[in-house]
Amino acid sequence: MSPASTPLSRRERNKQEKLDRIIAAATTLFAEHGVDEVTTQQIADAADIGTGTLFLYAKTKGELLLLVQNAHYAQALEQGIAAAETEPDVLNAIMDIIRPIVACNRVQVDNGRTYLREMVFGDPAEPQHRAALDIVSQTETAIATLLQRDARTPITDAPVLAHVISAVMFLELSATANIDTPEDELTARIREEIRVLLPR
């Protein structure tokens, strides 16, 4: 039997169930009230666990937000990569990856901006912060792969350009000036900024 098909032990199943409850509870409370207005006690109560158990998964509210947003960001990235696979146009394919990430980040704008701040300024040794940076790296790798479809983009330039594209997206998502910008308008602006970066 392969490791992937080995059933989880009861302890591992219980741990995963608690994690799922924490993510579900924090997602709902953060979306309804914003991360600043929610206490760890409220999350623990909604997840039907003790606060001590909650702190085994995340030590601060910032880490809890990273835990929640990482799960959604990873799903958004997976969705975007799947959509980009069948899109022949490089710019359109890049936007297929970016569009669900923007949508994920804008579900609750203040939470999305706080997530990006935690990602940039948080402790890189903290597991949820490290996981967030890993997802960013995966995003940039996926974009670099798409850029290499265009023969005008040197292979060595693709990762650098992908990093710049990622930075453009995160800058637009975190900018205070964009708090009230509609999602479709923000996505269109990101697309235009990426368009001028691509080889012509």
PyMOL commands that place a pseudoatom at each C-alpha (Angstrom):
pseudoatom trace, name=CA, resn=MET, resi=1, chain=A, elem=C, hetatm=0, pos=[0.000, 0.000, 0.000]
pseudoatom trace, name=CA, resn=SER, resi=2, chain=A, elem=C, hetatm=0, pos=[1.440, 3.403, -1.008]
pseudoatom trace, name=CA, resn=PRO, resi=3, chain=A, elem=C, hetatm=0, pos=[1.807, 6.209, 1.561]
pseudoatom trace, name=CA, resn=ALA, resi=4, chain=A, elem=C, hetatm=0, pos=[-0.830, 8.241, -0.325]
pseudoatom trace, name=CA, resn=SER, resi=5, chain=A, elem=C, hetatm=0, pos=[-3.422, 5.482, 0.082]
pseudoatom trace, name=CA, resn=THR, resi=6, chain=A, elem=C, hetatm=0, pos=[-2.601, 4.680, 3.714]
pseudoatom trace, name=CA, resn=PRO, resi=7, chain=A, elem=C, hetatm=0, pos=[-5.642, 5.525, 5.850]
pseudoatom trace, name=CA, resn=LEU, resi=8, chain=A, elem=C, hetatm=0, pos=[-5.206, 8.278, 8.420]
pseudoatom trace, name=CA, resn=SER, resi=9, chain=A, elem=C, hetatm=0, pos=[-5.006, 7.213, 12.042]
pseudoatom trace, name=CA, resn=ARG, resi=10, chain=A, elem=C, hetatm=0, pos=[-7.835, 8.220, 14.365]
pseudoatom trace, name=CA, resn=ARG, resi=11, chain=A, elem=C, hetatm=0, pos=[-5.580, 10.889, 15.890]
pseudoatom trace, name=CA, resn=GLU, resi=12, chain=A, elem=C, hetatm=0, pos=[-4.733, 12.314, 12.453]
pseudoatom trace, name=CA, resn=ARG, resi=13, chain=A, elem=C, hetatm=0, pos=[-8.414, 12.278, 11.450]
pseudoatom trace, name=CA, resn=ASN, resi=14, chain=A, elem=C, hetatm=0, pos=[-9.365, 14.120, 14.650]
pseudoatom trace, name=CA, resn=LYS, resi=15, chain=A, elem=C, hetatm=0, pos=[-6.630, 16.667, 14.051]
pseudoatom trace, name=CA, resn=GLN, resi=16, chain=A, elem=C, hetatm=0, pos=[-7.789, 17.244, 10.459]
pseudoatom trace, name=CA, resn=GLU, resi=17, chain=A, elem=C, hetatm=0, pos=[-11.426, 17.549, 11.556]
pseudoatom trace, name=CA, resn=LYS, resi=18, chain=A, elem=C, hetatm=0, pos=[-10.469, 20.192, 14.122]
pseudoatom trace, name=CA, resn=LEU, resi=19, chain=A, elem=C, hetatm=0, pos=[-8.447, 22.058, 11.529]
pseudoatom trace, name=CA, resn=ASP, resi=20, chain=A, elem=C, hetatm=0, pos=[-11.395, 21.964, 9.112]
pseudoatom trace, name=CA, resn=ARG, resi=21, chain=A, elem=C, hetatm=0, pos=[-13.710, 23.306, 11.835]
pseudoatom trace, name=CA, resn=ILE, resi=22, chain=A, elem=C, hetatm=0, pos=[-11.255, 26.088, 12.699]
pseudoatom trace, name=CA, resn=ILE, resi=23, chain=A, elem=C, hetatm=0, pos=[-10.944, 27.126, 9.034]
pseudoatom trace, name=CA, resn=ALA, resi=24, chain=A, elem=C, hetatm=0, pos=[-14.728, 27.048, 8.559]
pseudoatom trace, name=CA, resn=ALA, resi=25, chain=A, elem=C, hetatm=0, pos=[-15.410, 29.023, 11.757]
pseudoatom trace, name=CA, resn=ALA, resi=26, chain=A, elem=C, hetatm=0, pos=[-12.705, 31.629, 11.101]
pseudoatom trace, name=CA, resn=THR, resi=27, chain=A, elem=C, hetatm=0, pos=[-13.752, 31.992, 7.449]
pseudoatom trace, name=CA, resn=THR, resi=28, chain=A, elem=C, hetatm=0, pos=[-17.347, 32.727, 8.436]
pseudoatom trace, name=CA, resn=LEU, resi=29, chain=A, elem=C, hetatm=0, pos=[-16.511, 35.079, 11.310]
pseudoatom trace, name=CA, resn=PHE, resi=30, chain=A, elem=C, hetatm=0, pos=[-13.811, 36.974, 9.414]
pseudoatom trace, name=CA, resn=ALA, resi=31, chain=A, elem=C, hetatm=0, pos=[-16.138, 37.417, 6.408]
pseudoatom trace, name=CA, resn=GLU, resi=32, chain=A, elem=C, hetatm=0, pos=[-19.040, 38.605, 8.561]
pseudoatom trace, name=CA, resn=HIS, resi=33, chain=A, elem=C, hetatm=0, pos=[-17.186, 40.906, 10.952]
pseudoatom trace, name=CA, resn=GLY, resi=34, chain=A, elem=C, hetatm=0, pos=[-13.657, 41.484, 9.634]
pseudoatom trace, name=CA, resn=VAL, resi=35, chain=A, elem=C, hetatm=0, pos=[-10.533, 40.092, 11.245]
pseudoatom trace, name=CA, resn=ASP, resi=36, chain=A, elem=C, hetatm=0, pos=[-10.086, 43.043, 13.618]
pseudoatom trace, name=CA, resn=GLU, resi=37, chain=A, elem=C, hetatm=0, pos=[-13.534, 42.571, 15.185]
pseudoatom trace, name=CA, resn=VAL, resi=38, chain=A, elem=C, hetatm=0, pos=[-13.272, 38.815, 15.815]
pseudoatom trace, name=CA, resn=THR, resi=39, chain=A, elem=C, hetatm=0, pos=[-11.678, 37.317, 18.918]
pseudoatom trace, name=CA, resn=THR, resi=40, chain=A, elem=C, hetatm=0, pos=[-9.868, 34.019, 19.146]
pseudoatom trace, name=CA, resn=GLN, resi=41, chain=A, elem=C, hetatm=0, pos=[-12.429, 32.975, 21.778]
pseudoatom trace, name=CA, resn=GLN, resi=42, chain=A, elem=C, hetatm=0, pos=[-15.253, 33.480, 19.260]
pseudoatom trace, name=CA, resn=ILE, resi=43, chain=A, elem=C, hetatm=0, pos=[-13.425, 31.322, 16.730]
pseudoatom trace, name=CA, resn=ALA, resi=44, chain=A, elem=C, hetatm=0, pos=[-12.750, 28.620, 19.298]
pseudoatom trace, name=CA, resn=ASP, resi=45, chain=A, elem=C, hetatm=0, pos=[-16.416, 28.632, 20.379]
pseudoatom trace, name=CA, resn=ALA, resi=46, chain=A, elem=C, hetatm=0, pos=[-17.653, 28.457, 16.776]
pseudoatom trace, name=CA, resn=ALA, resi=47, chain=A, elem=C, hetatm=0, pos=[-15.241, 25.598, 16.034]
pseudoatom trace, name=CA, resn=ASP, resi=48, chain=A, elem=C, hetatm=0, pos=[-16.336, 23.835, 19.255]
pseudoatom trace, name=CA, resn=ILE, resi=49, chain=A, elem=C, hetatm=0, pos=[-12.807, 23.599, 20.637]
pseudoatom trace, name=CA, resn=GLY, resi=50, chain=A, elem=C, hetatm=0, pos=[-10.917, 25.163, 23.527]
pseudoatom trace, name=CA, resn=THR, resi=51, chain=A, elem=C, hetatm=0, pos=[-8.722, 28.209, 22.992]
pseudoatom trace, name=CA, resn=GLY, resi=52, chain=A, elem=C, hetatm=0, pos=[-5.706, 26.131, 24.033]
pseudoatom trace, name=CA, resn=THR, resi=53, chain=A, elem=C, hetatm=0, pos=[-6.431, 23.734, 21.170]
pseudoatom trace, name=CA, resn=LEU, resi=54, chain=A, elem=C, hetatm=0, pos=[-6.877, 26.667, 18.792]
pseudoatom trace, name=CA, resn=PHE, resi=55, chain=A, elem=C, hetatm=0, pos=[-3.416, 27.972, 19.678]
pseudoatom trace, name=CA, resn=LEU, resi=56, chain=A, elem=C, hetatm=0, pos=[-1.901, 24.629, 18.670]
pseudoatom trace, name=CA, resn=TYR, resi=57, chain=A, elem=C, hetatm=0, pos=[-2.901, 25.480, 15.101]
pseudoatom trace, name=CA, resn=ALA, resi=58, chain=A, elem=C, hetatm=0, pos=[-2.237, 29.235, 15.144]
pseudoatom trace, name=CA, resn=LYS, resi=59, chain=A, elem=C, hetatm=0, pos=[-0.691, 31.342, 17.916]
pseudoatom trace, name=CA, resn=THR, resi=60, chain=A, elem=C, hetatm=0, pos=[-2.110, 34.717, 16.834]
pseudoatom trace, name=CA, resn=LYS, resi=61, chain=A, elem=C, hetatm=0, pos=[-5.093, 36.087, 14.965]
pseudoatom trace, name=CA, resn=GLY, resi=62, chain=A, elem=C, hetatm=0, pos=[-2.728, 37.018, 12.138]
pseudoatom trace, name=CA, resn=GLU, resi=63, chain=A, elem=C, hetatm=0, pos=[-1.655, 33.392, 11.859]
pseudoatom trace, name=CA, resn=LEU, resi=64, chain=A, elem=C, hetatm=0, pos=[-5.315, 32.346, 11.868]
pseudoatom trace, name=CA, resn=LEU, resi=65, chain=A, elem=C, hetatm=0, pos=[-5.999, 34.704, 8.984]
pseudoatom trace, name=CA, resn=LEU, resi=66, chain=A, elem=C, hetatm=0, pos=[-3.022, 33.260, 7.111]
pseudoatom trace, name=CA, resn=LEU, resi=67, chain=A, elem=C, hetatm=0, pos=[-4.334, 29.745, 7.789]
pseudoatom trace, name=CA, resn=VAL, resi=68, chain=A, elem=C, hetatm=0, pos=[-7.757, 30.630, 6.389]
pseudoatom trace, name=CA, resn=GLN, resi=69, chain=A, elem=C, hetatm=0, pos=[-6.587, 32.696, 3.440]
pseudoatom trace, name=CA, resn=ASN, resi=70, chain=A, elem=C, hetatm=0, pos=[-3.874, 30.212, 2.474]
pseudoatom trace, name=CA, resn=ALA, resi=71, chain=A, elem=C, hetatm=0, pos=[-6.530, 27.521, 2.058]
pseudoatom trace, name=CA, resn=HIS, resi=72, chain=A, elem=C, hetatm=0, pos=[-8.621, 29.799, -0.180]
pseudoatom trace, name=CA, resn=TYR, resi=73, chain=A, elem=C, hetatm=0, pos=[-5.615, 31.136, -2.088]
pseudoatom trace, name=CA, resn=ALA, resi=74, chain=A, elem=C, hetatm=0, pos=[-4.417, 27.595, -2.843]
pseudoatom trace, name=CA, resn=GLN, resi=75, chain=A, elem=C, hetatm=0, pos=[-7.874, 26.700, -4.207]
pseudoatom trace, name=CA, resn=ALA, resi=76, chain=A, elem=C, hetatm=0, pos=[-7.970, 29.866, -6.301]
pseudoatom trace, name=CA, resn=LEU, resi=77, chain=A, elem=C, hetatm=0, pos=[-4.531, 29.128, -7.729]
pseudoatom trace, name=CA, resn=GLU, resi=78, chain=A, elem=C, hetatm=0, pos=[-5.528, 25.561, -8.581]
pseudoatom trace, name=CA, resn=GLN, resi=79, chain=A, elem=C, hetatm=0, pos=[-8.633, 26.846, -10.347]
pseudoatom trace, name=CA, resn=GLY, resi=80, chain=A, elem=C, hetatm=0, pos=[-6.615, 29.448, -12.266]
pseudoatom trace, name=CA, resn=ILE, resi=81, chain=A, elem=C, hetatm=0, pos=[-3.943, 27.002, -13.398]
pseudoatom trace, name=CA, resn=ALA, resi=82, chain=A, elem=C, hetatm=0, pos=[-6.619, 24.612, -14.680]
pseudoatom trace, name=CA, resn=ALA, resi=83, chain=A, elem=C, hetatm=0, pos=[-8.282, 27.413, -16.668]
pseudoatom trace, name=CA, resn=ALA, resi=84, chain=A, elem=C, hetatm=0, pos=[-4.956, 28.632, -18.103]
pseudoatom trace, name=CA, resn=GLU, resi=85, chain=A, elem=C, hetatm=0, pos=[-4.020, 25.203, -19.475]
pseudoatom trace, name=CA, resn=THR, resi=86, chain=A, elem=C, hetatm=0, pos=[-6.445, 25.475, -22.402]
pseudoatom trace, name=CA, resn=GLU, resi=87, chain=A, elem=C, hetatm=0, pos=[-5.982, 29.205, -23.126]
pseudoatom trace, name=CA, resn=PRO, resi=88, chain=A, elem=C, hetatm=0, pos=[-3.550, 29.724, -26.041]
pseudoatom trace, name=CA, resn=ASP, resi=89, chain=A, elem=C, hetatm=0, pos=[-3.068, 33.491, -25.567]
pseudoatom trace, name=CA, resn=VAL, resi=90, chain=A, elem=C, hetatm=0, pos=[-0.358, 34.179, -22.979]
pseudoatom trace, name=CA, resn=LEU, resi=91, chain=A, elem=C, hetatm=0, pos=[-1.932, 37.336, -21.521]
pseudoatom trace, name=CA, resn=ASN, resi=92, chain=A, elem=C, hetatm=0, pos=[-5.355, 35.693, -21.282]
pseudoatom trace, name=CA, resn=ALA, resi=93, chain=A, elem=C, hetatm=0, pos=[-3.792, 32.625, -19.665]
pseudoatom trace, name=CA, resn=ILE, resi=94, chain=A, elem=C, hetatm=0, pos=[-1.980, 34.771, -17.084]
pseudoatom trace, name=CA, resn=MET, resi=95, chain=A, elem=C, hetatm=0, pos=[-5.263, 36.500, -16.303]
pseudoatom trace, name=CA, resn=ASP, resi=96, chain=A, elem=C, hetatm=0, pos=[-6.916, 33.092, -15.918]
pseudoatom trace, name=CA, resn=ILE, resi=97, chain=A, elem=C, hetatm=0, pos=[-4.486, 32.525, -13.041]
pseudoatom trace, name=CA, resn=ILE, resi=98, chain=A, elem=C, hetatm=0, pos=[-4.798, 36.008, -11.575]
pseudoatom trace, name=CA, resn=ARG, resi=99, chain=A, elem=C, hetatm=0, pos=[-8.581, 36.462, -11.789]
pseudoatom trace, name=CA, resn=PRO, resi=100, chain=A, elem=C, hetatm=0, pos=[-9.554, 33.876, -9.116]
pseudoatom trace, name=CA, resn=ILE, resi=101, chain=A, elem=C, hetatm=0, pos=[-6.765, 35.121, -6.830]
pseudoatom trace, name=CA, resn=VAL, resi=102, chain=A, elem=C, hetatm=0, pos=[-8.133, 38.662, -7.068]
pseudoatom trace, name=CA, resn=ALA, resi=103, chain=A, elem=C, hetatm=0, pos=[-11.658, 37.350, -6.409]
pseudoatom trace, name=CA, resn=CYS, resi=104, chain=A, elem=C, hetatm=0, pos=[-10.407, 35.389, -3.384]
pseudoatom trace, name=CA, resn=ASN, resi=105, chain=A, elem=C, hetatm=0, pos=[-8.605, 38.422, -1.981]
pseudoatom trace, name=CA, resn=ARG, resi=106, chain=A, elem=C, hetatm=0, pos=[-11.626, 40.700, -2.465]
pseudoatom trace, name=CA, resn=VAL, resi=107, chain=A, elem=C, hetatm=0, pos=[-14.222, 38.558, -0.661]
pseudoatom trace, name=CA, resn=GLN, resi=108, chain=A, elem=C, hetatm=0, pos=[-13.613, 40.813, 2.339]
pseudoatom trace, name=CA, resn=VAL, resi=109, chain=A, elem=C, hetatm=0, pos=[-11.322, 43.659, 1.270]
pseudoatom trace, name=CA, resn=ASP, resi=110, chain=A, elem=C, hetatm=0, pos=[-9.928, 44.531, 4.724]
pseudoatom trace, name=CA, resn=ASN, resi=111, chain=A, elem=C, hetatm=0, pos=[-9.151, 40.868, 5.411]
pseudoatom trace, name=CA, resn=GLY, resi=112, chain=A, elem=C, hetatm=0, pos=[-7.480, 40.544, 2.017]
pseudoatom trace, name=CA, resn=ARG, resi=113, chain=A, elem=C, hetatm=0, pos=[-5.286, 43.559, 2.688]
pseudoatom trace, name=CA, resn=THR, resi=114, chain=A, elem=C, hetatm=0, pos=[-4.444, 42.329, 6.199]
pseudoatom trace, name=CA, resn=TYR, resi=115, chain=A, elem=C, hetatm=0, pos=[-3.491, 38.941, 4.729]
pseudoatom trace, name=CA, resn=LEU, resi=116, chain=A, elem=C, hetatm=0, pos=[-1.053, 40.586, 2.321]
pseudoatom trace, name=CA, resn=ARG, resi=117, chain=A, elem=C, hetatm=0, pos=[0.421, 42.661, 5.152]
pseudoatom trace, name=CA, resn=GLU, resi=118, chain=A, elem=C, hetatm=0, pos=[0.881, 39.528, 7.281]
pseudoatom trace, name=CA, resn=MET, resi=119, chain=A, elem=C, hetatm=0, pos=[2.470, 37.790, 4.305]
pseudoatom trace, name=CA, resn=VAL, resi=120, chain=A, elem=C, hetatm=0, pos=[4.979, 40.586, 3.722]
pseudoatom trace, name=CA, resn=PHE, resi=121, chain=A, elem=C, hetatm=0, pos=[5.792, 41.559, 7.300]
pseudoatom trace, name=CA, resn=GLY, resi=122, chain=A, elem=C, hetatm=0, pos=[5.080, 38.348, 9.226]
pseudoatom trace, name=CA, resn=ASP, resi=123, chain=A, elem=C, hetatm=0, pos=[7.597, 35.943, 10.688]
pseudoatom trace, name=CA, resn=PRO, resi=124, chain=A, elem=C, hetatm=0, pos=[8.977, 33.824, 7.810]
pseudoatom trace, name=CA, resn=ALA, resi=125, chain=A, elem=C, hetatm=0, pos=[9.774, 31.031, 10.288]
pseudoatom trace, name=CA, resn=GLU, resi=126, chain=A, elem=C, hetatm=0, pos=[6.085, 30.745, 11.249]
pseudoatom trace, name=CA, resn=PRO, resi=127, chain=A, elem=C, hetatm=0, pos=[4.488, 27.800, 9.372]
pseudoatom trace, name=CA, resn=GLN, resi=128, chain=A, elem=C, hetatm=0, pos=[1.421, 29.644, 8.022]
pseudoatom trace, name=CA, resn=HIS, resi=129, chain=A, elem=C, hetatm=0, pos=[3.560, 32.542, 6.830]
pseudoatom trace, name=CA, resn=ARG, resi=130, chain=A, elem=C, hetatm=0, pos=[5.925, 30.102, 5.139]
pseudoatom trace, name=CA, resn=ALA, resi=131, chain=A, elem=C, hetatm=0, pos=[2.930, 28.373, 3.514]
pseudoatom trace, name=CA, resn=ALA, resi=132, chain=A, elem=C, hetatm=0, pos=[1.711, 31.732, 2.167]
pseudoatom trace, name=CA, resn=LEU, resi=133, chain=A, elem=C, hetatm=0, pos=[5.107, 32.454, 0.626]
pseudoatom trace, name=CA, resn=ASP, resi=134, chain=A, elem=C, hetatm=0, pos=[5.138, 28.946, -0.884]
pseudoatom trace, name=CA, resn=ILE, resi=135, chain=A, elem=C, hetatm=0, pos=[1.796, 29.652, -2.589]
pseudoatom trace, name=CA, resn=VAL, resi=136, chain=A, elem=C, hetatm=0, pos=[3.189, 32.916, -3.975]
pseudoatom trace, name=CA, resn=SER, resi=137, chain=A, elem=C, hetatm=0, pos=[6.171, 30.966, -5.311]
pseudoatom trace, name=CA, resn=GLN, resi=138, chain=A, elem=C, hetatm=0, pos=[3.829, 28.436, -6.938]
pseudoatom trace, name=CA, resn=THR, resi=139, chain=A, elem=C, hetatm=0, pos=[1.878, 31.304, -8.510]
pseudoatom trace, name=CA, resn=GLU, resi=140, chain=A, elem=C, hetatm=0, pos=[5.044, 32.811, -9.961]
pseudoatom trace, name=CA, resn=THR, resi=141, chain=A, elem=C, hetatm=0, pos=[6.207, 29.419, -11.259]
pseudoatom trace, name=CA, resn=ALA, resi=142, chain=A, elem=C, hetatm=0, pos=[2.858, 28.911, -13.006]
pseudoatom trace, name=CA, resn=ILE, resi=143, chain=A, elem=C, hetatm=0, pos=[3.065, 32.370, -14.598]
pseudoatom trace, name=CA, resn=ALA, resi=144, chain=A, elem=C, hetatm=0, pos=[6.687, 31.813, -15.656]
pseudoatom trace, name=CA, resn=THR, resi=145, chain=A, elem=C, hetatm=0, pos=[5.645, 28.574, -17.370]
pseudoatom trace, name=CA, resn=LEU, resi=146, chain=A, elem=C, hetatm=0, pos=[3.006, 30.490, -19.332]
pseudoatom trace, name=CA, resn=LEU, resi=147, chain=A, elem=C, hetatm=0, pos=[5.490, 33.212, -20.288]
pseudoatom trace, name=CA, resn=GLN, resi=148, chain=A, elem=C, hetatm=0, pos=[7.764, 30.581, -21.801]
pseudoatom trace, name=CA, resn=ARG, resi=149, chain=A, elem=C, hetatm=0, pos=[5.063, 29.796, -24.367]
pseudoatom trace, name=CA, resn=ASP, resi=150, chain=A, elem=C, hetatm=0, pos=[6.099, 33.029, -26.102]
pseudoatom trace, name=CA, resn=ALA, resi=151, chain=A, elem=C, hetatm=0, pos=[9.417, 32.554, -27.904]
pseudoatom trace, name=CA, resn=ARG, resi=152, chain=A, elem=C, hetatm=0, pos=[10.135, 36.280, -27.479]
pseudoatom trace, name=CA, resn=THR, resi=153, chain=A, elem=C, hetatm=0, pos=[10.527, 35.790, -23.709]
pseudoatom trace, name=CA, resn=PRO, resi=154, chain=A, elem=C, hetatm=0, pos=[13.975, 34.343, -22.917]
pseudoatom trace, name=CA, resn=ILE, resi=155, chain=A, elem=C, hetatm=0, pos=[13.725, 31.356, -20.578]
pseudoatom trace, name=CA, resn=THR, resi=156, chain=A, elem=C, hetatm=0, pos=[16.009, 33.077, -18.070]
pseudoatom trace, name=CA, resn=ASP, resi=157, chain=A, elem=C, hetatm=0, pos=[13.775, 36.182, -18.045]
pseudoatom trace, name=CA, resn=ALA, resi=158, chain=A, elem=C, hetatm=0, pos=[10.498, 34.325, -17.436]
pseudoatom trace, name=CA, resn=PRO, resi=159, chain=A, elem=C, hetatm=0, pos=[10.922, 33.868, -13.638]
pseudoatom trace, name=CA, resn=VAL, resi=160, chain=A, elem=C, hetatm=0, pos=[11.947, 37.517, -13.197]
pseudoatom trace, name=CA, resn=LEU, resi=161, chain=A, elem=C, hetatm=0, pos=[9.012, 38.751, -15.262]
pseudoatom trace, name=CA, resn=ALA, resi=162, chain=A, elem=C, hetatm=0, pos=[6.658, 36.429, -13.354]
pseudoatom trace, name=CA, resn=HIS, resi=163, chain=A, elem=C, hetatm=0, pos=[7.923, 37.946, -10.083]
pseudoatom trace, name=CA, resn=VAL, resi=164, chain=A, elem=C, hetatm=0, pos=[7.242, 41.469, -11.418]
pseudoatom trace, name=CA, resn=ILE, resi=165, chain=A, elem=C, hetatm=0, pos=[3.735, 40.423, -12.517]
pseudoatom trace, name=CA, resn=SER, resi=166, chain=A, elem=C, hetatm=0, pos=[3.086, 38.961, -9.068]
pseudoatom trace, name=CA, resn=ALA, resi=167, chain=A, elem=C, hetatm=0, pos=[4.296, 42.198, -7.464]
pseudoatom trace, name=CA, resn=VAL, resi=168, chain=A, elem=C, hetatm=0, pos=[1.980, 44.251, -9.690]
pseudoatom trace, name=CA, resn=MET, resi=169, chain=A, elem=C, hetatm=0, pos=[-0.991, 42.132, -8.649]
pseudoatom trace, name=CA, resn=PHE, resi=170, chain=A, elem=C, hetatm=0, pos=[-0.204, 42.317, -4.922]
pseudoatom trace, name=CA, resn=LEU, resi=171, chain=A, elem=C, hetatm=0, pos=[0.479, 46.053, -5.062]
pseudoatom trace, name=CA, resn=GLU, resi=172, chain=A, elem=C, hetatm=0, pos=[-2.908, 46.708, -6.657]
pseudoatom trace, name=CA, resn=LEU, resi=173, chain=A, elem=C, hetatm=0, pos=[-4.652, 44.409, -4.158]
pseudoatom trace, name=CA, resn=SER, resi=174, chain=A, elem=C, hetatm=0, pos=[-3.042, 46.051, -1.129]
pseudoatom trace, name=CA, resn=ALA, resi=175, chain=A, elem=C, hetatm=0, pos=[-3.247, 49.716, -2.196]
pseudoatom trace, name=CA, resn=THR, resi=176, chain=A, elem=C, hetatm=0, pos=[-5.415, 51.876, 0.054]
pseudoatom trace, name=CA, resn=ALA, resi=177, chain=A, elem=C, hetatm=0, pos=[-6.588, 53.771, -3.022]
pseudoatom trace, name=CA, resn=ASN, resi=178, chain=A, elem=C, hetatm=0, pos=[-8.221, 50.571, -4.313]
pseudoatom trace, name=CA, resn=ILE, resi=179, chain=A, elem=C, hetatm=0, pos=[-10.321, 49.741, -1.244]
pseudoatom trace, name=CA, resn=ASP, resi=180, chain=A, elem=C, hetatm=0, pos=[-13.555, 50.742, -2.994]
pseudoatom trace, name=CA, resn=THR, resi=181, chain=A, elem=C, hetatm=0, pos=[-12.484, 49.800, -6.534]
pseudoatom trace, name=CA, resn=PRO, resi=182, chain=A, elem=C, hetatm=0, pos=[-14.877, 47.222, -8.031]
pseudoatom trace, name=CA, resn=GLU, resi=183, chain=A, elem=C, hetatm=0, pos=[-13.296, 43.817, -8.646]
pseudoatom trace, name=CA, resn=ASP, resi=184, chain=A, elem=C, hetatm=0, pos=[-13.792, 43.890, -12.431]
pseudoatom trace, name=CA, resn=GLU, resi=185, chain=A, elem=C, hetatm=0, pos=[-12.224, 47.344, -12.679]
pseudoatom trace, name=CA, resn=LEU, resi=186, chain=A, elem=C, hetatm=0, pos=[-9.267, 46.278, -10.548]
pseudoatom trace, name=CA, resn=THR, resi=187, chain=A, elem=C, hetatm=0, pos=[-8.776, 43.134, -12.633]
pseudoatom trace, name=CA, resn=ALA, resi=188, chain=A, elem=C, hetatm=0, pos=[-8.899, 45.187, -15.851]
pseudoatom trace, name=CA, resn=ARG, resi=189, chain=A, elem=C, hetatm=0, pos=[-6.235, 47.549, -14.457]
pseudoatom trace, name=CA, resn=ILE, resi=190, chain=A, elem=C, hetatm=0, pos=[-3.964, 44.644, -13.525]
pseudoatom trace, name=CA, resn=ARG, resi=191, chain=A, elem=C, hetatm=0, pos=[-4.439, 43.182, -17.011]
pseudoatom trace, name=CA, resn=GLU, resi=192, chain=A, elem=C, hetatm=0, pos=[-3.418, 46.463, -18.651]
pseudoatom trace, name=CA, resn=GLU, resi=193, chain=A, elem=C, hetatm=0, pos=[-0.326, 46.780, -16.462]
pseudoatom trace, name=CA, resn=ILE, resi=194, chain=A, elem=C, hetatm=0, pos=[0.714, 43.223, -17.321]
pseudoatom trace, name=CA, resn=ARG, resi=195, chain=A, elem=C, hetatm=0, pos=[0.024, 43.804, -21.023]
pseudoatom trace, name=CA, resn=VAL, resi=196, chain=A, elem=C, hetatm=0, pos=[2.660, 46.548, -21.234]
pseudoatom trace, name=CA, resn=LEU, resi=197, chain=A, elem=C, hetatm=0, pos=[5.225, 44.273, -19.549]
pseudoatom trace, name=CA, resn=LEU, resi=198, chain=A, elem=C, hetatm=0, pos=[4.896, 41.492, -22.091]
pseudoatom trace, name=CA, resn=PRO, resi=199, chain=A, elem=C, hetatm=0, pos=[7.072, 41.296, -25.237]
pseudoatom trace, name=CA, resn=ARG, resi=200, chain=A, elem=C, hetatm=0, pos=[5.535, 42.939, -28.310]
for i in range(1, 200): cmd.bond("trace and resi %d" % i, "trace and resi %d" % (i + 1))
show_as sticks, trace
zoom trace
